Amino acid sequence: DELLKGCKRPEDLLGDAGLMKELKIRLMERMLGAELTAHLGYEAGDEPPPEQTNRRNGVATKRVKGSDGEVPLSVPRDREGSFEPELVKKGQTRIDGIDDKIIGLYAAGLSVRDIQAHLEELYGLRVSPDLISRVTDAVLDEVREWQHRALDRMYPIVIFDALRVKIRDADSRMVKNKAVYIALGVTREGDREVLGLWIADNEGAKFWLSVMNELRNRGVQDILIAVVDGLKGFPEAITVAFPETTVQTCIVQLIRHSMNFCSWKDRKAVAADLRPIYEAPTAEEAARQLDAFEKKWAGKYPSIAPAWRRAWAEVTPFYAFSAAIRKIIYTTNAVESLNRVLRKTLKTKGSFPTEEAATKLIFLAIRNFEKGGRAVREWVAARNQLAIMFAGRFDA
């Protein structure tokens, strides 16, 4: 709180001599002090055991480099010189990664109050919730830069997915379920890349066209296959912005939607009878299997087959793809692994006070997801098939 008093302008928080930089230095010095306490076995200000000859011996100032540039750091010493800190080792001149400790706690899903308690318990550093919020707000600049970065010219596959989060509405002050839409692209090299995220109250053709135009403005000229989740107005918006794109309904989501109509005792049987539809070798065979499914189940569950028929124009492209491409689209491993990271991060949150607060945390979760490995499994076989199917576009 004492640090916060002098912050009147953005540079007071984020500048070369700003609060965030000072906070990081103090946090590191607290951690170094905690390491020395563990080494000596007694707290600062206490008397050491009578039989112990080694004790505290002031501090030494060293200059180390991090993402904030070169900073002075007070490193505690012991009389015998046996103290070897782990945080900043002897002879170490760089502290890469230390700057992200506070942000890392936030990215792990800890609330501001949790972070406050964590810093005080482990490092004896007392900071106010307002200060922590202002530190994590610095992430928003990175979010804006990320959301407007240039993208590849072509993506072989882009999967569009949605999750629901509770956010307090700025106008009504009521907590609402809002949709967070995420575009997960697969690059020519087979790497997963989150292209962007968007929060909206109601989706429709106008909203989706604005998303498509944003992708175009950021450099995307072609998408070979777009996988969508039956989102209203989305196929039309994709076709307007990317006329050559093949729009494919997400088969997994269509199966899950079908299960919503079933009783628990019938789900296994219904799922087994749907399998011949999406595993059919051709669209014609799939249509015959759908007829057979409807004949068997229409009396008990009349809504399932019509749901497939309504989406049929976006289902049938699936049957032109090879097994390697189908596997990527059907299993949705790429997007499911991202969703697991997001759910794990968001599960501790009841609701968010603002859209910016939700965006901050989701962005940090995405950043952690991309650090964990981005390669799509068995991409080589799919890439070779795509290069043949979309000759002239895949390598353009």
Steps between C-alpha positions, in 0.01 A plus 500: 500500500789737570627431148158570354467851641726656239329347195321773306584411138543174301878545494497517881385138492667363186791733424872443554471625857140382540321321778486162329878493460551604863253237621686224317832610653352501850337161445832348390678651799234353733548160339878522537454590866273198546767278344763629745263441792460139390878467465583644844200361687390822671290802407638844425504704822526190720813384677666192350551192718798552739700217348455633142788705363346578162258791492373783284759740363313783328435515126698533181362696206529340158359610168300244306319515167139398436215599271495841674866560418780519754391536863681519835429211735594474869616143566532398869830350616616270779828527690643169384409551135324163481164644387425409137165655399290307249305800373805695384808283512853631557637635175154510340435823312156429350165439669285395204164361609494662845293788363207269431449366853208723594342465156558125523295477820217687328528280191463191719152623592578648842277787599645836598435416867670161457806667349507751784498219757756298303750786482464580869521139620800397292698822466366733770407750229183693584324650201145624456245337267491825303874483441485139377212590267702785354800274449293235321328772295836551332419176317231683303763678291640160406148377423439791262831439325424128471146558373628728222815312400555398139388149407606250234373540147335154500378257764414143391253456787336748738273371777255749647377415848311667782486484879267672742618719786312712752580870461338800667336715234631857492155652438258292707756396768340154480716190467440345158613188321710631214664305222875507447582398145844365419658434160761223510701474180723221375793639303656355187771350724240329722527731800197611699460876530219689671416776254280705730220515753178698496232556765141561391147506644334372185660352195361535149607550141600863562719411797665210322567707189683754719715215638576374148587850381732543799686183402530629143627837620768319700630326190296180457415457133386139496363230732473156345264341755301686767349281773200661671260404776161570342536868586221708352605705198856371510515292179358793304753743647790267419378460142480877452850567635667183370297377200720193435500371858342161570269542800475186713269447797679366806396133508575463870273791590225361277522165681489674838199703388329174402567355845309790658176350363564153650429347835807374683409136447483543120809714445739212442269338244429828319870586486575156353235549231635846411849363444425346155388846383821687569724201426342439159748499210282724281228761539253268322563221749474749787157610373385135491625449855315814613179364345553173687561687826185707454291193426616339825492798736253757359215368712688549826733788412350688203736800529836330440486413129355842401787668688747310281301581185494872579879495527548256210648756257780562752530129593552355151843660430632267769459198271733641235788507747752222556518314830797714609307825453181356648690402813616857561154644439298231677704439812551875550802417717644841417206695640417255781847536652458878491159471663645289782751775576228765492260302720773430755585870517141623511353243741587705809327809361137555585471804276709784361439866585574615143570366152857624537549287811376192312717582199809535721467157656398320181794654313743384769350149485545501121861611543562208738330262255727606215809455718403137558568379145320599183549216252194316366538122511546311175508821301728379220240263351227764522727767350579284198130438439416869538774597255338273240137593575571872505770514233597856420369628834691297759843610375397842369 
